[in-house]
Amino acid sequence: MLTDDQDEYSFATLAVRAGQQRTSEGEQSEPIFPTSSFVFENAAQAAARFAGEEKGNIYSRFTNPTVRTFEQRLAALEGGECCVATSSGMAAILATCLSLLKAGDHIVSSENIFGTTRVLFNKYLARFGVETTFVPLIHLEAWQNALRPNTRLLFLETPSNPLNEVADIAQLSSLAQAHHCLLVVDNCFCTPALQRPLELGADIIIHSATKYLDGQGRCVGGAVVGDGQQVGEEVFGFLRTAGPTMSPFNAWVFLKGLETLQVRMEAMSQRAQALAEWLEAKPEVSKVYYAGLPSHPQHALAARQQAGFGGLVAFELEGGKAAAWTLIDSVKFISITANLGDAKTTITHPATTTHGRLTVEERAAAGISDGLVRISVGLESLEDIKRDLQRGFDGISKR
Ligand SMILES: *Cc1c(COP(=O)(O)O)cnc(C)c1O
């Protein structure tokens, strides 16, 4: 359903309908196919499937109908030709790099990316002869200066986490094109509901489906979206060989997550905007990092490039680490966890958690101060979220 005539439908419709193929049972909701292998009608069909002469399922490390439905739906939402699902967001990045790079190739990456991605580049890919240069996300000149003849791939997350810096995807795409390298965008924080990097010239989209695509904190998974050659042949070929594929159950959970993605992203963006404005007016808060605020340096770019500003809000407390911990320890229902993208609002202290392993200098360079707090705004009532945080602010002023 809605695979051949996708262009005729809007995002909201595709999010609910794309990729579904009803079986003869006439089910309304998509079925889960928990099967490791598939049977053939006869020996000739088996031979034809294995030879690649006939399309069809063989084994769930290669293809699975539930996983395929998720892949087709996400591809439709990103406006991509092809999507392959992976066992995690990290597996999506690994599969992209190992299938499209070789020893001697060079990556230029924005510096404030997901910590584990940095470890993947620095510790593991480096061992296989792929070197990475890290540059500040928002400085186009730094990207330009970092390019080498062997640069094959530009990698970035925009907006960045937790400081919500925003890069100009179209500009970076021109740079990538001029140097014949691939532009890979980790679209975890905006999701296609708020930002469609392929339309801005990116070549490949990475997802940690674990975050907003699921949106309810249930499963770990990931995806790569792009064209039929790089993603459909190369990344898919690596995955079916190396094995970090998505389970049908997880695919089903993510598939259902996609159906509510747009309404969730809109609701979270609205709450985050109101919360950022509320925080900006607090005397205990010295700075709020949210691209929806006119005070944000890339506010205009974000407004142009994104359909919303997303659910992550970071802010700095005058009182440093003591104030940050007091605020965090005062909340009653907001979850103290580094995870994000959940219907449940979460709060975290980056300096001692996600960025705790960095040296003091590295943290300073990344802009992670001791007074920084990050909130991933969920779907609870905004008034309740504010009330929960106000308890913390009362605690800070009493100290
Ligand atoms: C969480 C995250 C990842 C890794 O995803 P997993 O599903 O945890 O493997 C990659 N990129 C970003 C931006 C993330 O937030």
The ligand as an SDF file (V2000), in Angstrom:
LIG
                    3D

 15 15  0  0  0  0  0  0  0  0999 V2000
   21.6990    7.3530   20.5670 C   0  0  0  0  0  0  0  0  0  0  0  0
   22.3540    7.9140   19.4000 C   0  0  0  0  0  0  0  0  0  0  0  0
   23.0680    7.1060   18.5130 C   0  0  0  0  0  0  0  0  0  0  0  0
   23.2780    5.6340   18.7480 C   0  0  0  0  0  0  0  0  0  0  0  0
   22.0820    4.9370   18.6900 O   0  0  0  0  0  0  0  0  0  0  0  0
   21.8320    3.5560   19.4440 P   0  0  0  0  0  0  0  0  0  0  0  0
   20.4950    3.1670   18.9810 O   0  0  0  0  0  0  0  0  0  0  0  0
   21.9360    3.8430   20.9130 O   0  0  0  0  0  0  0  0  0  0  0  0
   22.9040    2.6310   19.0070 O   0  0  0  0  0  0  0  0  0  0  0  0
   23.6230    7.6830   17.3840 C   0  0  0  0  0  0  0  0  0  0  0  0
   23.4900    8.9930   17.1450 N   0  0  0  0  0  0  0  0  0  0  0  0
   22.8150    9.8020   17.9820 C   0  0  0  0  0  0  0  0  0  0  0  0
   22.7100   11.2420   17.6560 C   0  0  0  0  0  0  0  0  0  0  0  0
   22.2160    9.3060   19.1260 C   0  0  0  0  0  0  0  0  0  0  0  0
   21.5670   10.1220   19.9650 O   0  0  0  0  0  0  0  0  0  0  0  0
  1  2  1  0
  2  3  1  0
  2 14  2  0
  3  4  1  0
  3 10  2  0
  4  5  1  0
  5  6  1  0
  6  7  2  0
  6  8  1  0
  6  9  1  0
 10 11  1  0
 11 12  2  0
 12 13  1  0
 12 14  1  0
 14 15  1  0
M  END
$$$$
